[in-house]
Amino acid sequence: MIDDEDFTEVQATYRKLTSDLLLSGVSPLLIAGVMTASGLRLYKNHMVREEFLQMLEVIYEEALKDD
């Protein structure tokens, strides 16, 4: 299980990297795309296949909803 300290450290590292990339002129959409794809790859590699596919289905359905 992830503890609060680990979460806080990872979040701070991610925010610093994102900030550095933005300040260097990298597109926010490129950053978001790479991070999303990387996150999904991590989920895929560490989840049972059926759970992963269920999660993707929920993400897809939520993305299609009108606000």
N, C-alpha and C positions, 0 to 999 in steps of 0.2 A: 504494500500500500504506500501511497505517496504521502509524505508528511508536509505540513505547512511550510517548513523551511525550504525543502526541496522545490516545492511549487513556486515559492516566492523567488528563489534563485533562478530557476528556469525562465520564469516570466520576465524578470529583470534583464536577463541575457537576451531574450527574444526582443524585448522592447529596444534595447541598446542597438542590436543588430539592425532592426527595422529602421530606427532613427538614422543610423549611419548610412544605410542604403538610400533612404529618402534624401538625406542631405547631399549625397554624392550624385543625385539626379536620376536614380533608378525609379521607374514607374511604380506607383503604389499597386497597380493591377498586376504587374509582373511579380512583385514581392508577394502579394496575396496568392497568386496562382502557384508559385513555387512552394510556398509554405503549406498551402492546402494539399497539393499533390504529395509533398513529403509527409504530411500528417496522415493522409490516407494510406500511404505505403506502410507507415509504421503500424497503423491499425491492422492492415491486411496481414502483415507479418506476425502479429502478436495476438490475433483473435481467432477463434474458431470460424471457419469459413461461413457457416450459416449465420452466425452473429454479425459478421462483417457485412454480408449481403443484406441482412435486415436493416442494419444501420444505414447503408447506402440508400435503401429504399425510402427510409424515413427522411433522409436528407433531400432526396430527389422530390418527394411529395411536398415537403415544406418549401422547397425552392420554387415550385410551380404555383403555390397559393398566391392569390392576390392580396395585397395589404389592405 
